[in-house]
Amino acid sequence: MMNDEKIISIREMIHGKQGALAHIKSEINERALVVGRLPEGSVLYRPNMDAPARLTSQQAKLEGEVKKLEEKIADPSKIKLAKDEFLNLTKTAGDKMRAGTAVEKRCAMSNFVFERMCR
């Protein structure tokens, strides 16, 4: 389950990676234009010829990362608990505590205490 802060954080990461992706794309275009103007024997020719291949692999990696992050927040309404679902969980928590084993009760209470301490 994700809260709004995690969704915002993921969106910020997506935005940052999209900015880096735009920079890489412009760098690829710039290098392609530079290579056309350089003489083949120039010292700068070889590095500018190798750069597009390296940048293309970085571009593919970033596009994959952006896609994975976008999948995480594709539909935030599916990720979050609805108000009714949350209320149903709180209504049944008492029954679950009475019916559970000692280990289950201890886990439930420790999670509850931990959540309260983190606030």
N, C-alpha and C positions, 0 to 999 in steps of 0.2 A: 504494500500500500504506500502510495506517495502522497506527501502533503504539498501545499502550494510552494513552499520554499525549495523543495527538491525540483519541482517542475520549473521554477524560475531559474534555478541553477543550471539545469540541463539546457534550457533555452539560451542562457548566456554562453554556455560551452558551444552550442550549435552556432550561435552568432559569431563567436570568435574563430571557430574553424572555417566558417563560410568566408570570413574576412581573409584568413590565410589562404584559402582556396582561390579567392579573387586575385590576391597578390601573386600567387604561383602562376595563374593563367596569364596575367599580364607580363610576368617575367618570361614565360615561354614565348609569347608573341614578340617581346622585345629582343630576345636572343635570336629568334628566327630572322628578324629584320637585320640584326647586326651581322650575322653570319653571311648574309647575301652581299654585304658591302666590304667585307674583309678579304684581302688576298689570301689564297690558300696556304702560302708559306708563312703567314704572319704568326707571331707568338700567341696572339689572342684567338686565332682561328680554332685551334684544337679545344680549348676550354669552352668556347661558345658552341662548338659542335656537340660536346658531351653533355652540356647543361640540360638541353631539352629532354633527354632520356631520363636523367636523374629527377628532373622536375615533374615529368609525367608520372613517374612511380610515386612521388610524394602526393601528387594530385589524386591518384587512384586511392591511395591510403586514406587521405583526408575525406574523400567522397564516401568511402566505406564507413568511416567513423561518424560522419554526419548522418548517414542513413541509419546506423544503429541507434544513435541518439534520438533521431526523429521517431523511430519505432517505439522507443520507450514512452514518448509522450504523444503518440498518435491520437489517442482519445482519452484525455485526462478524466473524463466523466466515468470511464470504465475502470480507471485505476482507483479513484477515490470511493470510499464508502458513501452511499447515500444516507441521508439523515434517518430514514426509516430503518435501513440496515443497521446503523449504529445503535439506534434505540432498541431494536430487537436483540442485539448482542448484549446490551446492558440489562435488559429484562431477563434474559436467560442466564446471566452470569451467576446469579444466586443458586439456581437449580444445578448448574454445572459444578459449582463448588460443593454442594451437598452430595452430589452423586459421584464425584471424582475420588480417586485414590489419594493417599497422603502425598505422593510425589506430584500428582497433577495439581493438587491444592497449593503445594509449596511453590511450584513453578508459576502458577497464576498469581499468587500473592507477591512473589519476588518481581514479576514483570510489572505489577501494579505499583509497587513501592519504587522501583527503578524509574518508571514513567513519571511519578510524582517528584522524584528528586531532580530529574532533568529539566523540569520547568523553571 
